[in-house]
């Protein structure tokens, strides 16, 4: 049984955050998207400048899952006006939960997910919401199993490709 630890990402961790962000996004979605769209998205969404801006937003938080001093996954949550859409002061958005492919199925995602719920309860929000690609049945199944319900859809642009995300929420 592996026992990862969670740590809040610090300003000194931005290079590691960029590395795990690019690695896990590529592992998760490269088989379903063109190399050009993947490169465009990775270069723009996970540039050090963009990640630094996100990190410096007081209404966003990042957490690493670590194993033997190696980052194996991460969580990004947003509150209030840092949320990508709803911007409801009474909610928390899980913007990203990503785990290195070699650790899929080892409850690392659940550990990060549980951390988001712990923070949501501390902040006394009424619900947690997220967007998940409609072509990601594994993630959709995970969220449904954990009580999330679909409430809307939105468009997610990956390069020049418009994809549909299901918006799901969990009432606390």
C-alpha positions in Angstrom: 0.0 0.0 0.0 1.4 3.4 -1.0 1.0 6.2 1.4 1.4 9.6 -0.3 1.4 12.9 1.6 -0.3 16.1 0.6 1.4 19.5 0.8 0.2 23.0 -0.2 2.2 24.2 -3.2 4.6 27.1 -2.4 6.1 29.7 -4.6 9.3 27.6 -4.7 7.3 24.7 -6.2 6.2 26.4 -9.5 8.7 24.5 -11.7 7.5 21.2 -10.2 3.9 22.4 -10.6 4.5 23.1 -14.3 6.2 19.8 -14.8 3.4 17.7 -13.2 0.7 19.8 -14.9 2.1 19.3 -18.4 2.9 15.6 -17.7 -0.5 14.6 -16.4 -2.5 16.6 -18.9 -0.5 15.1 -21.8 -0.8 11.6 -20.4 -4.6 12.0 -19.9 -5.6 13.6 -23.2 -2.8 13.3 -25.9 -4.3 10.1 -27.3 -7.6 11.9 -28.1 -6.2 15.2 -29.5 -3.9 16.4 -32.2 -0.2 17.0 -31.3 -0.6 20.6 -32.4 -3.6 21.3 -30.2 -1.9 19.6 -27.3 1.3 21.6 -27.7 -0.7 24.9 -28.0 -2.6 24.1 -24.8 0.4 22.9 -22.8 2.5 25.9 -23.8 -0.3 28.4 -23.0 -2.1 26.9 -20.1 0.9 25.7 -18.2 3.5 28.5 -18.9 5.3 29.7 -15.8 3.8 33.1 -16.2 0.2 31.7 -16.3 0.8 29.3 -13.4 2.4 32.1 -11.3 -0.6 34.3 -11.9 -2.9 31.4 -10.9 -0.7 30.7 -7.8 -0.8 34.4 -6.8 -4.6 34.6 -6.9 -5.7 34.6 -3.2 -8.8 32.6 -4.2 -7.0 29.7 -5.7 -5.0 27.0 -4.0 -2.8 24.1 -5.2 -1.9 20.9 -3.4 0.6 18.2 -4.4 0.4 14.5 -3.7 3.9 13.4 -2.9 5.5 10.0 -2.7 9.1 9.5 -1.7 9.8 13.2 -2.4 8.3 12.9 -5.9 5.2 14.8 -7.0 2.8 12.2 -8.4 -0.4 14.4 -8.7 -2.0 17.7 -7.9 -5.2 19.5 -7.0 -6.3 23.1 -7.9 -9.3 24.6 -6.3 -10.9 28.0 -6.8 -13.2 30.2 -4.7 -15.3 33.3 -5.4 -14.2 35.3 -8.5 -11.3 33.0 -9.3 -13.7 30.2 -10.4 -13.7 29.6 -14.1 -17.5 30.0 -14.4 -20.0 30.2 -11.6 -18.1 32.5 -9.3 -20.5 31.8 -6.5 -19.1 32.8 -3.1 -21.0 29.8 -1.7 -19.2 27.2 -3.7 -15.8 25.7 -4.3 -14.6 24.7 -7.8 -12.3 21.8 -8.3 -10.5 23.0 -11.5 -7.9 20.2 -11.7 -7.3 16.8 -10.1 -4.5 15.1 -12.1 -2.4 12.0 -11.1 0.6 10.5 -12.9 -0.6 7.6 -15.1 1.6 5.1 -13.2 -0.4 5.9 -10.0 -3.9 5.7 -11.5 -6.2 3.3 -9.6 -4.1 3.7 -6.4 -6.5 6.2 -4.6 -4.3 9.2 -5.2 -7.2 11.1 -7.0 -9.5 10.2 -4.1 -7.0 11.6 -1.6 -6.8 14.9 -3.5 -10.6 14.9 -3.9 -11.1 14.3 -0.2 -8.8 17.3 0.5 -11.0 19.5 -1.6 -14.1 18.4 0.3 -12.3 19.0 3.6 -11.5 22.6 2.5 -15.0 23.1 1.2 -16.4 22.1 4.7 -13.9 24.4 6.4 -15.0 27.3 4.2 -18.6 26.3 4.9 -19.6 26.4 1.2 -22.9 24.8 0.1 -21.6 22.9 -2.8 -18.6 21.8 -4.8 -18.6 21.9 -8.6 -16.3 21.0 -11.5 -16.2 20.5 -15.3 -15.2 17.1 -16.7 -14.8 16.2 -20.4 -17.8 14.3 -21.7 -15.4 11.8 -23.3 -13.7 10.9 -19.9 -16.0 8.1 -18.6 -13.5 7.1 -15.8 -13.7 10.6 -14.2 -17.4 10.9 -14.7 -18.0 7.6 -13.0 -15.7 8.6 -10.1 -17.6 11.8 -9.6 -21.0 10.2 -9.8 -19.9 7.5 -7.4 -19.0 10.3 -5.0 -22.4 12.0 -5.2 -22.0 14.5 -8.0 -24.8 15.2 -10.4 -24.7 16.8 -13.8 -26.3 20.3 -14.0 -25.0 22.0 -17.2 -22.4 21.8 -20.0 -19.8 24.2 -21.2 -17.2 24.5 -24.0 -13.6 23.8 -23.3 -11.2 24.9 -26.0 -8.1 22.8 -26.6 -6.2 24.5 -29.3 -8.6 25.0 -32.1 -10.9 22.2 -30.9 -14.1 23.0 -29.0 -14.9 20.2 -26.6 -17.9 19.7 -24.3 -17.4 19.5 -20.6 -20.1 18.3 -18.3 -20.6 20.5 -15.3 -21.2 18.5 -12.1 -21.9 19.5 -8.6 -22.1 18.0 -5.1 -24.3 19.5 -2.5 -22.7 19.5 0.9 
